[in-house]
Amino acid sequence: MKQKDVLCKVFDILELGKPDMSEFDNRIKYQKIVYLLQASGISLGYGFNWYIKGPYSSPLAHDLYEIDDDIYEASKKIVFIDHDNIVSEMKKFQNKLGDDIDNIIYLEILASLHYISKAYGKSGFNNLRNKLLEVKPNLREIDNIDEIIEKAHNNIKKFN
């Protein structure tokens, strides 16, 4: 079983459907969801580095672009070892994000805060906020940025 097959099954379980790479926001969404899923303890085998929009994995992007209808449909037949437990953990992850699973800005900020806290050993709202805005100054243009950062900071513990 290939990594992208597992990725498709995960997207199916999370009710995200076949990845649509035609829109930039979708590409950000998939990157951040996989990053946060792995941070939650469900490893899909992708390594992440810092990039413009936060944690980014080139191998993940490559796999996402290779997924076609045939690969996605075939992946629906995959049954994991301890399948029920894995599905349960993924559903818990999905519930942690709730409606924010489609909120690109929130996903970017949440994943970025998590990455910063791990990479730089930063903790505490002010330290994380300041580092985030230092490395991503474009976020300052968002009207309610402090509110979004605070929400993400309050939820970051769910993804450790």
C-alpha positions as a Markdown table, in Angstrom:
| # | Residue | x | y | z |
|---|---|---|---|---|
| 1 | Met | 0.0 | 0.0 | 0.0 |
| 2 | Lys | 1.4 | 3.4 | -1.0 |
| 3 | Gln | 1.4 | 6.5 | 1.2 |
| 4 | Lys | -1.0 | 8.3 | -1.2 |
| 5 | Asp | -3.4 | 5.4 | -0.9 |
| 6 | Val | -3.5 | 5.8 | 2.9 |
| 7 | Leu | -3.8 | 9.5 | 2.5 |
| 8 | Cys | -6.9 | 9.0 | 0.3 |
| 9 | Lys | -8.4 | 6.7 | 2.8 |
| 10 | Val | -7.8 | 9.3 | 5.6 |
| 11 | Phe | -9.4 | 12.0 | 3.5 |
| 12 | Asp | -12.4 | 9.6 | 2.9 |
| 13 | Ile | -12.8 | 9.0 | 6.6 |
| 14 | Leu | -12.5 | 12.7 | 7.4 |
| 15 | Glu | -15.2 | 13.3 | 4.7 |
| 16 | Leu | -12.9 | 15.6 | 2.8 |
| 17 | Gly | -13.4 | 13.7 | -0.5 |
| 18 | Lys | -10.8 | 13.4 | -3.3 |
| 19 | Pro | -8.2 | 16.2 | -3.0 |
| 20 | Asp | -8.9 | 19.1 | -5.4 |
| 21 | Met | -5.5 | 20.7 | -6.0 |
| 22 | Ser | -6.8 | 23.3 | -8.5 |
| 23 | Glu | -7.3 | 26.0 | -5.8 |
| 24 | Phe | -4.5 | 27.4 | -3.6 |
| 25 | Asp | -6.7 | 27.5 | -0.5 |
| 26 | Asn | -7.4 | 23.7 | -0.9 |
| 27 | Arg | -3.7 | 23.0 | -1.0 |
| 28 | Ile | -3.1 | 25.0 | 2.2 |
| 29 | Lys | -6.1 | 23.1 | 3.8 |
| 30 | Tyr | -4.7 | 19.7 | 3.0 |
| 31 | Gln | -1.2 | 20.6 | 4.2 |
| 32 | Lys | -2.4 | 21.9 | 7.5 |
| 33 | Ile | -4.9 | 19.1 | 8.1 |
| 34 | Val | -2.3 | 16.4 | 7.6 |
| 35 | Tyr | 0.2 | 18.3 | 9.7 |
| 36 | Leu | -2.3 | 18.6 | 12.6 |
| 37 | Leu | -3.4 | 15.0 | 12.2 |
| 38 | Gln | 0.2 | 13.9 | 12.6 |
| 39 | Ala | 0.7 | 16.3 | 15.5 |
| 40 | Ser | -2.3 | 14.5 | 17.1 |
| 41 | Gly | -0.5 | 11.2 | 16.9 |
| 42 | Ile | -1.7 | 9.7 | 13.6 |
| 43 | Ser | 1.4 | 9.5 | 11.5 |
| 44 | Leu | 1.1 | 9.3 | 7.8 |
| 45 | Gly | 4.8 | 9.5 | 7.3 |
| 46 | Tyr | 5.2 | 13.1 | 6.0 |
| 47 | Gly | 7.9 | 15.4 | 7.3 |
| 48 | Phe | 7.2 | 19.1 | 7.5 |
| 49 | Asn | 9.4 | 22.2 | 7.2 |
| 50 | Trp | 8.6 | 25.9 | 7.5 |
| 51 | Tyr | 7.4 | 27.6 | 4.4 |
| 52 | Ile | 5.5 | 30.8 | 3.5 |
| 53 | Lys | 2.1 | 29.5 | 4.8 |
| 54 | Gly | 3.5 | 27.6 | 7.8 |
| 55 | Pro | 4.3 | 23.9 | 8.0 |
| 56 | Tyr | 4.7 | 22.4 | 4.5 |
| 57 | Ser | 5.6 | 19.0 | 3.1 |
| 58 | Ser | 6.9 | 18.7 | -0.4 |
| 59 | Pro | 6.3 | 14.9 | -0.5 |
| 60 | Leu | 2.7 | 15.5 | 0.6 |
| 61 | Ala | 2.2 | 18.1 | -2.1 |
| 62 | His | 3.6 | 15.6 | -4.7 |
| 63 | Asp | 1.3 | 12.8 | -3.5 |
| 64 | Leu | -1.7 | 15.1 | -3.5 |
| 65 | Tyr | -1.1 | 16.1 | -7.1 |
| 66 | Glu | -0.8 | 12.4 | -8.1 |
| 67 | Ile | -4.2 | 11.4 | -6.7 |
| 68 | Asp | -6.7 | 10.8 | -9.4 |
| 69 | Asp | -10.2 | 9.3 | -9.4 |
| 70 | Asp | -9.0 | 5.7 | -9.8 |
| 71 | Ile | -6.6 | 6.0 | -6.9 |
| 72 | Tyr | -9.2 | 7.7 | -4.7 |
| 73 | Glu | -11.9 | 5.2 | -5.4 |
| 74 | Ala | -9.6 | 2.2 | -4.9 |
| 75 | Ser | -8.5 | 3.6 | -1.5 |
| 76 | Lys | -12.0 | 3.3 | -0.2 |
| 77 | Lys | -11.5 | -0.5 | 0.0 |
| 78 | Ile | -8.6 | -0.1 | 2.4 |
| 79 | Val | -9.1 | -1.6 | 5.8 |
| 80 | Phe | -6.4 | -0.7 | 8.4 |
| 81 | Ile | -5.1 | -3.0 | 11.0 |
| 82 | Asp | -7.2 | -1.9 | 14.1 |
| 83 | His | -9.4 | -0.1 | 11.6 |
| 84 | Asp | -12.2 | 0.8 | 14.1 |
| 85 | Asn | -9.7 | 2.4 | 16.5 |
| 86 | Ile | -8.0 | 4.4 | 13.8 |
| 87 | Val | -11.4 | 5.6 | 12.4 |
| 88 | Ser | -12.4 | 6.6 | 15.9 |
| 89 | Glu | -9.2 | 8.6 | 16.4 |
| 90 | Met | -9.7 | 10.3 | 13.1 |
| 91 | Lys | -13.3 | 11.2 | 14.0 |
| 92 | Lys | -12.1 | 12.6 | 17.3 |
| 93 | Phe | -9.6 | 14.7 | 15.3 |
| 94 | Gln | -12.4 | 15.9 | 13.0 |
| 95 | Asn | -14.5 | 16.9 | 16.0 |
| 96 | Lys | -11.6 | 18.9 | 17.4 |
| 97 | Leu | -11.6 | 21.0 | 14.3 |
| 98 | Gly | -15.3 | 21.1 | 13.9 |
| 99 | Asp | -16.4 | 23.7 | 11.4 |
| 100 | Asp | -12.9 | 25.1 | 11.3 |
| 101 | Ile | -11.8 | 22.2 | 9.2 |
| 102 | Asp | -12.7 | 24.5 | 6.2 |
| 103 | Asn | -11.3 | 27.7 | 7.7 |
| 104 | Ile | -8.1 | 28.2 | 5.8 |
| 105 | Ile | -6.8 | 31.1 | 7.9 |
| 106 | Tyr | -7.6 | 29.4 | 11.2 |
| 107 | Leu | -5.9 | 26.1 | 10.0 |
| 108 | Glu | -2.8 | 28.1 | 8.9 |
| 109 | Ile | -2.6 | 29.9 | 12.2 |
| 110 | Leu | -3.2 | 26.8 | 14.3 |
| 111 | Ala | -0.7 | 24.7 | 12.4 |
| 112 | Ser | 1.8 | 27.5 | 12.4 |
| 113 | Leu | 1.5 | 28.1 | 16.2 |
| 114 | His | 1.9 | 24.4 | 16.8 |
| 115 | Tyr | 5.0 | 24.3 | 14.6 |
| 116 | Ile | 6.5 | 27.4 | 16.3 |
| 117 | Ser | 5.9 | 26.0 | 19.7 |
| 118 | Lys | 7.8 | 22.8 | 18.8 |
| 119 | Ala | 10.5 | 24.3 | 16.6 |
| 120 | Tyr | 11.4 | 27.3 | 18.8 |
| 121 | Gly | 10.3 | 26.0 | 22.2 |
| 122 | Lys | 8.0 | 29.0 | 22.5 |
| 123 | Ser | 5.0 | 28.8 | 24.9 |
| 124 | Gly | 2.6 | 31.3 | 26.3 |
| 125 | Phe | 0.2 | 33.4 | 24.2 |
| 126 | Asn | 2.4 | 36.5 | 23.9 |
| 127 | Asn | 5.5 | 34.6 | 23.0 |
| 128 | Leu | 3.7 | 32.5 | 20.3 |
| 129 | Arg | 1.8 | 35.5 | 19.0 |
| 130 | Asn | 4.9 | 37.6 | 18.7 |
| 131 | Lys | 6.9 | 34.9 | 16.9 |
| 132 | Leu | 4.0 | 34.1 | 14.6 |
| 133 | Leu | 3.6 | 37.7 | 13.6 |
| 134 | Glu | 7.4 | 38.0 | 13.2 |
| 135 | Val | 7.6 | 35.1 | 10.8 |
| 136 | Lys | 4.3 | 35.8 | 9.1 |
| 137 | Pro | 3.9 | 39.6 | 9.1 |
| 138 | Asn | 1.1 | 39.5 | 6.5 |
| 139 | Leu | -1.2 | 38.2 | 9.2 |
| 140 | Arg | -1.3 | 41.6 | 10.8 |
| 141 | Glu | -3.6 | 42.7 | 7.9 |
| 142 | Ile | -6.4 | 40.4 | 9.1 |
| 143 | Asp | -8.9 | 42.5 | 11.1 |
| 144 | Asn | -9.5 | 40.1 | 14.0 |
| 145 | Ile | -6.1 | 38.4 | 14.0 |
| 146 | Asp | -5.6 | 38.5 | 17.8 |
| 147 | Glu | -9.0 | 36.8 | 18.2 |
| 148 | Ile | -8.0 | 34.1 | 15.8 |
| 149 | Ile | -4.6 | 33.6 | 17.4 |
| 150 | Glu | -6.1 | 33.4 | 20.8 |
| 151 | Lys | -8.6 | 30.8 | 19.7 |
| 152 | Ala | -5.8 | 28.8 | 18.0 |
| 153 | His | -3.7 | 29.1 | 21.1 |
| 154 | Asn | -6.5 | 27.9 | 23.3 |
| 155 | Asn | -7.0 | 24.9 | 21.1 |
| 156 | Ile | -3.3 | 24.0 | 20.4 |
| 157 | Lys | -3.2 | 21.6 | 23.3 |
| 158 | Lys | -5.7 | 19.4 | 21.6 |
| 159 | Phe | -3.1 | 18.7 | 18.9 |
| 160 | Asn | -0.1 | 17.6 | 21.0 |
